Amino acid sequence: MEYSQIYFGKPLGQLTYPDLEAFFSVEREESDQLEFKSCNPNGKLDDKIEGVTQGICAFLNSSGGLLIWGAPEGKKVDGKKEKVFVGDLTRVPLTVEKDWLISKISDKIIPLPIGIRAQLIRKDDYQVCVFEIDESPYAPHQTDNIYYMRIDGQKKPAPHHYIEALFKKVTYPRLEAYIIPEDMDTIEKGCYLELEFFFFNFSPFINEEGFYYKIQILGGVFADYNPHQVVHPKYTLQGSQYTYRNEGKILYNGEPISIDKKINFTSSQRHVLKDKNTGEILVFFGGKTSPIKVSRYKIDLSGDLDNVRERVSIVYENKLISEIQTEINDSENDMLEKFGILRKKVH
């Protein structure tokens, strides 16, 4: 859910420092979907991040929300039980970088969380960090061996019965896919890219049966595709799509599946893309009980083909298909029309 849109009227990526200043120009109170963390200039950075991590963990185990790190100091007001937050923002050090911060927080939360978005909003020589956290489908999560939840506008250690209920909600394994670019060089009329694809099951107690994946290339073909071969059980779309399906295959926690693939991007293939200097890779994967997820990557094919890892950028990674459809407002009728299925109402 886009909590930034709810509280600020704009997406997280469009928030500005004046937006935050205006927000705290009046008294604000925390709620089940809002938490405010000030950033005192004294003390260790790790201790400050620990408090932020606990707050994020609580949102993951509850209904999600917005955490603002760098909010004003909370103040007690006569007649109110809880603190109010108003006035000048506090300062998150500029040494804190987005990728480092997300990695630091994610490493402290078990199981590995998804649905955490961060925006560092800078002014002069200081900044504020706003986190948008989705309710996790893989709750309960813990940090430092403690499960947190959000209730009555506060972060609290979760009671046993709440944790037990969250465990019962998890009915499918958490599958994720990642790629590692290994090599890139020129060939006749284009270039090739070698990649290793990894598929993980991060659920310690739920195995996935019937695991399958599909890799689709836009602007390229798999190098081992032979157009003269009559039958290609795994290749379709003239070699631009590879599908693996094994009904008996089980994906275990701690035993990822990997595959190496070489992809050729040539001028004859790139006509399907608006930008002829860019290729794309889509990875779909799922199983008998887990919903389909998709990752999308852009490949920079321009100039000298060095620094292969820097040429692969993430558009989105490990997203549920349902999330993608929601973001593009893809309704059931839209989907049916894509497959030429028209439904007529009977009057």
C-alpha positions in Angstrom: 0.0 0.0 0.0 1.2 3.5 -0.8 1.1 5.1 2.7 3.0 8.1 1.5 0.1 8.8 -0.9 -2.4 8.6 2.1 -0.5 10.9 4.4 1.2 13.3 2.0 -0.9 13.1 -1.1 2.0 12.0 -3.3 4.2 8.9 -3.9 7.2 8.2 -1.7 9.6 9.0 -4.5 8.2 12.5 -4.9 8.4 13.6 -1.3 10.4 16.7 -0.6 11.9 18.3 2.5 9.3 21.1 2.5 6.6 18.3 2.5 8.0 17.0 5.8 8.5 20.4 7.3 4.8 21.2 6.5 3.7 17.9 7.9 5.3 18.6 11.3 4.3 22.2 11.4 1.3 21.0 13.4 1.2 18.4 16.2 1.3 14.8 15.0 0.7 11.6 17.0 1.8 8.1 16.2 -0.8 5.6 15.1 -0.9 1.9 14.0 0.3 3.1 10.6 2.7 5.9 11.6 5.9 5.9 13.6 8.3 8.8 14.2 11.9 8.4 15.1 14.1 11.3 15.9 17.8 11.2 15.2 19.8 12.6 18.1 23.3 13.7 16.9 24.9 11.9 19.9 25.2 8.2 20.3 26.2 5.3 18.0 24.7 5.0 14.6 24.1 1.3 15.0 22.0 2.0 18.1 19.8 4.4 16.2 19.4 1.9 13.3 18.4 -0.8 15.8 15.4 1.3 16.9 14.4 1.8 13.2 14.8 -1.9 12.5 12.5 -2.8 15.4 9.8 -0.3 14.1 10.0 -1.8 10.6 9.7 -5.3 12.0 6.6 -4.3 13.9 5.0 -2.9 10.7 5.8 -6.1 8.8 4.1 -8.1 11.5 1.1 -5.8 11.6 -0.7 -4.0 8.8 2.2 -2.0 7.4 2.8 1.8 7.6 5.1 4.7 7.4 8.2 5.3 9.5 9.9 8.7 9.4 13.5 8.7 10.7 14.6 12.2 11.4 11.2 13.4 12.8 11.1 16.0 15.5 11.7 15.0 19.1 8.5 13.7 20.8 7.1 16.0 23.5 4.7 15.3 26.4 1.6 17.6 26.3 -0.8 18.1 29.2 -4.0 16.3 28.7 -2.5 13.8 26.2 -1.3 10.3 27.1 1.1 9.9 24.1 3.8 12.2 22.9 3.3 14.7 20.1 5.7 15.5 17.3 6.0 19.0 16.0 8.6 21.5 14.9 12.1 21.1 13.5 13.2 17.9 11.9 16.2 16.1 13.3 19.2 15.1 11.2 20.1 11.7 9.8 23.9 11.7 9.0 24.8 12.1 5.3 27.1 9.1 5.7 23.9 7.0 5.6 23.2 5.8 2.1 20.0 4.2 0.8 21.3 0.8 -0.4 23.6 0.4 2.7 20.7 1.2 5.0 18.2 -1.2 3.4 20.8 -3.9 3.5 21.7 -3.2 7.1 18.1 -3.4 8.2 17.2 -6.4 6.1 20.1 -8.4 7.5 18.8 -7.9 11.0 15.3 -9.1 10.3 14.4 -12.9 10.0 13.0 -14.1 7.7 14.4 -11.8 5.1 11.7 -9.1 4.5 10.2 -7.8 1.3 8.0 -4.7 0.8 10.3 -2.2 2.4 10.9 1.1 0.4 13.1 3.9 1.6 13.5 7.5 0.4 16.4 9.7 1.7 15.4 13.3 1.5 18.3 15.7 1.7 18.6 19.4 2.6 22.0 21.1 2.6 24.2 19.0 4.8 21.6 16.7 6.5 18.7 14.4 5.5 15.6 12.6 6.7 14.7 9.0 5.8 11.1 7.9 5.1 10.3 4.2 5.1 7.1 2.7 3.5 6.5 -0.8 4.8 3.9 -3.3 3.5 2.3 -5.9 5.7 4.3 -9.0 5.1 2.8 -12.2 3.7 5.7 -14.1 5.4 5.2 -12.8 9.0 6.1 -13.3 11.7 9.5 -11.5 11.5 11.9 -11.1 14.3 15.0 -9.0 15.1 17.5 -9.8 17.8 15.2 -12.8 18.7 12.2 -10.6 19.5 8.9 -10.4 17.5 7.4 -6.9 17.4 3.9 -5.8 16.5 2.1 -2.4 16.3 -0.9 -1.9 18.5 -2.6 1.2 20.0 -0.1 3.4 18.1 2.9 1.8 19.7 5.6 -0.8 18.9 5.5 -3.6 21.4 6.9 -7.1 21.7 4.2 -9.5 20.3 2.5 -11.9 22.7 2.8 -15.6 22.0 -0.8 -16.0 20.8 -0.3 -13.3 18.2 2.9 -14.9 16.9 1.2 -18.3 16.7 -1.6 -16.7 14.7 0.9 -15.2 12.3 2.6 -18.5 11.8 -0.7 -20.0 10.8 -1.3 -17.3 8.2 1.8 -18.4 6.2 0.5 -21.0 3.8 3.0 -20.9 1.0 6.8 -20.8 0.7 8.6 -17.5 0.0 10.4 -18.0 -3.3 12.8 -15.4 -4.7 15.0 -15.2 -7.8 18.2 -13.3 -8.5 20.7 -13.0 -11.4 24.4 -12.6 -11.5 25.9 -11.1 -14.7 29.1 -13.0 -15.5 30.4 -11.9 -18.9 29.6 -9.7 -21.8 31.3 -9.2 -25.2 30.7 -8.4 -28.8 29.6 -10.8 -31.5 28.7 -10.3 -35.1 25.9 -7.7 -35.3 25.6 -7.4 -31.6 26.8 -8.7 -28.3 26.3 -11.6 -25.9 25.6 -11.7 -22.1 26.3 -14.6 -19.8 24.1 -14.8 -16.7 23.6 -17.1 -13.8 20.0 -17.4 -12.5 19.4 -18.4 -8.9 16.0 -19.5 -7.4 15.7 -19.6 -3.6 13.1 -20.9 -1.1 13.6 -18.7 2.0 10.9 -20.5 4.1 12.6 -22.8 6.6 9.6 -25.1 7.2 7.7 -25.2 3.8 9.1 -26.9 0.7 7.8 -26.0 -2.7 6.7 -28.8 -5.1 6.3 -28.6 -8.8 8.7 -25.6 -9.0 8.9 -23.9 -12.4 10.3 -20.8 -14.0 10.2 -19.0 -17.3 12.8 -16.6 -18.7 11.8 -14.2 -21.4 14.2 -12.0 -23.4 13.2 -8.8 -25.1 15.6 -7.8 -27.9 17.6 -11.1 -27.8 17.6 -14.9 -28.0 19.2 -17.7 -26.0 22.5 -18.6 -27.6 21.9 -22.4 -27.5 18.5 -22.1 -29.3 18.7 -23.9 -32.7 16.1 -22.6 -35.2 16.6 -25.6 -37.4 15.7 -28.1 -34.7 12.2 -29.3 -35.2 11.2 -29.7 -31.5 12.2 -27.3 -28.8 10.5 -28.5 -25.6 11.9 -25.7 -23.5 12.2 -22.9 -26.1 9.4 -20.8 -27.5 8.9 -17.5 -29.2 11.7 -18.1 -31.7 14.2 -18.7 -28.9 13.4 -15.7 -26.8 11.6 -17.6 -24.1 12.9 -20.5 -22.0 10.6 -22.5 -19.7 11.5 -25.1 -17.1 8.8 -27.2 -15.6 9.2 -30.4 -13.5 6.2 -31.5 -11.6 8.3 -33.7 -9.3 10.9 -31.0 -8.6 11.1 -29.8 -5.0 12.7 -26.5 -4.0 14.1 -26.9 -0.5 15.2 -24.2 1.9 19.0 -23.8 1.8 19.3 -25.6 -1.6 18.8 -23.1 -4.4 18.4 -24.0 -8.0 20.8 -22.3 -10.4 21.2 -22.2 -14.2 23.7 -20.6 -16.5 22.5 -19.0 -19.7 24.1 -17.1 -22.6 21.9 -14.6 -24.4 22.6 -13.0 -27.8 21.4 -9.5 -28.4 21.6 -8.7 -32.1 20.4 -5.8 -34.3 17.8 -8.2 -35.9 16.3 -8.8 -32.5 16.3 -5.3 -31.1 13.6 -4.0 -33.4 11.0 -5.1 -30.8 12.3 -2.4 -28.4 11.9 1.4 -28.7 15.5 1.9 -27.4 17.8 -0.1 -29.6 20.6 0.2 -27.0 18.7 -1.6 -24.3 17.6 -5.2 -23.8 15.3 -6.6 -21.2 15.0 -9.8 -19.2 11.8 -11.0 -17.5 11.9 -13.9 -15.0 8.7 -15.6 -14.0 8.6 -18.3 -11.3 6.3 -20.2 -9.0 5.2 -23.6 -7.8 2.4 -25.8 -6.8 1.4 -23.6 -3.8 3.2 -20.3 -4.2 1.8 -17.5 -6.4 3.7 -16.4 -9.5 6.3 -13.8 -9.0 8.2 -11.8 -11.7 11.5 -9.9 -11.9 12.4 -7.4 -14.6 15.9 -6.2 -15.6 17.2 -3.7 -18.2 20.5 -4.4 -20.0 22.6 -1.5 -21.3 24.0 -2.6 -24.7 25.7 0.7 -25.7 29.3 1.6 -25.9 32.2 -0.5 -24.7 31.0 -3.7 -23.1 33.0 -3.5 -19.8 31.8 -3.6 -16.2 29.1 -6.2 -16.9 27.5 -5.9 -13.5 26.9 -2.2 -13.9 25.1 -2.8 -17.2 22.3 -4.8 -15.6 19.8 -2.7 -13.7 16.7 -3.8 -11.7 13.3 -2.5 -12.8 11.6 -4.5 -10.1 12.5 -7.8 -8.4 10.5 -10.6 -6.9 7.1 -8.9 -7.2 3.9 -10.8 -7.1 2.1 -10.8 -10.5 -1.0 -9.5 -8.6 1.1 -6.4 -7.5 2.1 -5.7 -11.0 -1.4 -5.9 -12.3 -2.6 -3.6 -9.5 0.0 -1.0 -10.3 -1.0 -0.9 -14.0 -4.7 -1.1 -13.1 -5.0 -4.4 -14.9 -8.6 -5.5 -14.2 -10.0 -9.0 -14.8 -11.8 -7.8 -18.0 -8.5 -6.3 -19.3 -6.7 -9.6 -18.8 -9.5 -11.6 -20.5 -9.4 -9.2 -23.5 -5.7 -9.7 -23.9 -6.4 -13.4 -24.6 -9.3 -12.5 -26.9 -12.0 -13.6 -24.4 -15.0 -11.3 -24.5 -17.8 -11.5 -22.0 -21.2 -10.4 -22.9 -23.8 -9.5 -20.3 -27.2 -11.1 -20.5 -30.0 -8.6 -20.1 
